[in-house]
Amino acid sequence: MQSKRVGDMILLKIDRGEEVMQKLVEVLDSNRISCGTVRWGIGMVSNADIGYLDNGKYLRKKYPDRMEVVAFHGSISSNDPRLHIHASLSDRNHMASGGHVFSAIADPMMEVEVSILPDGTITRSLNTESGLNEFNLA
């Protein structure tokens, strides 16, 4: 993996075989980033584990084959769950699938942009009505 910080932005190139979410967290940790957004990501992945939230539980599906990353974006909060990333992935037949990203392996690579926000800007707290850990922007 390669990463470069330019002002309030970090660019990452995640190499073949590297776990995308793990590498993203490593870069956040090494740059002491606690709040931000994942603005975009492009590339290809395999072994993607994607979820669809249904009545408070994720219905997870694994996609073992290589897929093109059509969209990849989300938020980074200062507390858990730290990452909330969604993706849309396309197979060789141009059929798209997507949802919440649990994991994916760069295959052959991913490029990602992170925008950095001031510490404490984004936190999450449980909304008992929705059952979700939602933004708390106060």
MOTAQUI-V954281 format. One record per residue. N is the residue number from 1. SS is DSSP state (alpha for helix, beta for strand, coil for the rest). D_LAST is the distance of its C-alpha to the last C-alpha in Angstrom with 1 decimal. Layout:
n=<N	N>
ss=<SS	SS>
d_last=<D_LAST	D_LAST>
This chain:
n=<1	2	3	4	5	6	7	8	9	10	11	12	13	14	15	16	17	18	19	20	21	22	23	24	25	26	27	28	29	30	31	32	33	34	35	36	37	38	39	40	41	42	43	44	45	46	47	48	49	50	51	52	53	54	55	56	57	58	59	60	61	62	63	64	65	66	67	68	69	70	71	72	73	74	75	76	77	78	79	80	81	82	83	84	85	86	87	88	89	90	91	92	93	94	95	96	97	98	99	100	101	102	103	104	105	106	107	108	109	110	111	112	113	114	115	116	117	118	119	120	121	122	123	124	125	126	127	128	129	130	131	132	133	134	135	136	137	138>
ss=<coil	beta	beta	beta	beta	beta	coil	coil	beta	beta	beta	beta	beta	beta	beta	coil	coil	coil	beta	alpha	alpha	alpha	alpha	alpha	alpha	alpha	alpha	alpha	alpha	alpha	coil	coil	coil	coil	coil	beta	beta	beta	beta	beta	beta	beta	beta	beta	beta	beta	beta	beta	beta	beta	beta	beta	beta	beta	coil	coil	beta	beta	beta	beta	beta	beta	beta	coil	coil	coil	beta	beta	beta	beta	beta	beta	beta	beta	beta	beta	coil	coil	coil	coil	coil	coil	beta	beta	beta	beta	beta	beta	beta	beta	coil	coil	coil	coil	coil	beta	beta	beta	beta	beta	beta	beta	beta	beta	beta	beta	beta	beta	beta	beta	beta	beta	beta	beta	beta	beta	coil	coil	coil	coil	coil	coil	beta	beta	beta	beta	beta	coil	coil	coil	coil	beta	beta	beta	beta	beta	coil	coil>
d_last=<35.0	34.4	31.2	30.6	27.7	27.8	25.1	21.7	23.6	25.6	28.5	30.0	33.4	33.7	37.4	39.6	39.2	35.8	33.0	30.3	27.2	28.7	29.4	26.0	24.6	27.4	26.5	22.8	24.1	26.8	24.5	21.8	19.2	16.1	14.0	15.6	17.4	20.9	22.2	25.7	28.4	32.1	35.2	36.7	36.0	38.0	37.4	34.0	32.3	30.1	28.4	27.9	25.6	27.8	26.9	24.4	26.9	27.6	31.0	31.9	34.6	36.2	37.7	40.4	41.8	40.6	38.3	37.0	33.3	32.6	28.8	26.4	22.7	19.3	16.2	15.9	13.1	13.3	14.2	16.7	17.6	17.3	19.0	18.9	21.8	23.9	27.4	30.4	33.7	37.2	40.5	43.9	44.5	41.5	39.8	36.1	34.0	30.4	27.2	25.0	26.5	27.4	30.1	32.6	35.3	35.8	39.2	40.4	37.1	33.5	31.8	28.0	25.6	22.3	19.9	18.0	14.5	13.5	12.9	9.7	8.2	8.6	8.8	10.5	11.1	14.1	14.2	17.5	18.5	18.6	19.3	17.1	14.6	12.0	9.1	5.7	3.8	0.0>
